[in-house]
Amino acid sequence: MNYSDQTLGFFDKVYVVVRQIPEGRVTTYGAIARYIGSGGSSRMVGWAMNGAHRYPDIPAQRVVNRVGLLTGKMHFGSSNAMQQMLEAEGVLIENDKLVAFKEKFWDPSVELEDFIF
């Protein structure tokens, strides 16, 4: 699947990448930003994820901060909904942090065979 830079805005690119994250895996705001060619824009990725709840096909629970903290949990309707969604996928969480972050980390720059933009 290839997308044209001319047809997608920043948020749309973020959402395309997030839709690729496999169940039971997570990525970070920074990894997404680097993949879409905006390495210094991890906060903008966060803004995009804040609005992702409008799109039920975006697994926003799979995006965490650079050390595996559930920093976006307040955008899921309840304080433990993000954790519950991840645990339902087999991801262990303790104190709002992934237990095996390195093992669960999915890097789009490595995992996606083709650059999709």
N, C-alpha and C positions, 0 to 999 in steps of 0.2 A: 504494500500500500504506500503510495507516494502522494504527498500534498505539495502544493505550490505555495511558496512564501507570499505570493501576491493574493492568495485567496483566504489565508488564515491569519487572524490576529494573534497576539501573544497568548491571551487566555485560551483561545481555541487550540493552539499548539500544546499548551499544558494539558488540556483535557484529552487530546489525542494520545499523549504519552501515558497519562494516568490510566486510560482505558486498557493499555497493554500490560499493566502490572498483573502478574499471575496471582491467583488466590493463594494465600498463605505466605506471600512475600511482601516486602515494603521497599519504598525508595524514599529519597529525601527531596526537600525543596531545591537544594543546591544541585543535586544530580539531574533533576529535571531541567533546571536553568542552564546548566552546562550543555546538556543534550540538545536543547533547542537553540543553542548559540548565543545565550545571554548569561554567561557565567556569573556575573555580578548581580543577578536579578532574583535571588532566592526569595527575597521578601515579596516581589511581585508574583512569584509562583504561589506564595502564601495567600496573597489577595485573591488570586484566581481560585484557589481551593476554598476560600471563605464563601464564594458564590456557587461552588459545585453542588451544593444540596439541591439546587433547582433542577439538576439533571440526574435522574435515578440510575442511569447507566454508568456513572462515574464512581468508581470505588475509592472515594476520597479518604476512607479510613486507612488506606495503604500508603499514605504520605505522612511522614514523620520528620522531626528535625534531625540534624546531622549526628546526634548521638543516640537516636532512637526514642526520644521523648514524644509523648502524645500531645504536642503543643497545640494542636487544632481541635482538641476534644470539646471545647465549648461551642463548636459549630454543629454539633450532632443532636441537639435537642435535649440531651441530658448529660450529666457529667461522666457517666460510665458507658454511654452508647458506643463510642468509638472502640473502647476496650472490648466490649461484648462482641462487636462485629469482628474484630481481629481474632479474639479467642475462638469464635465460631469457625474461623479459618485455620485453627491450629497454631496460632501465634500466642506465645506466653507473654503475659504482661505482669510486672510487679512495680508498684509505686509509679504508675503512669509511664513506665519505660519497658521497651522490649527486652526480654531476658537474653535472647540469642540474636542480637541485632546483626552482627557480622554474617551469621549463617542465613538470615532471612533477607538480607539486603539485596535488592535487585537494581543493578546499575543499567539504565537504558543505553548508555554508550557502549556497554559490553554485550548486553543481552539482546538488543535489537540488531538483527543481522544487517539490515539495510537502514541507511539514514532515511527517515521518512519525510523529511522536509526538503 
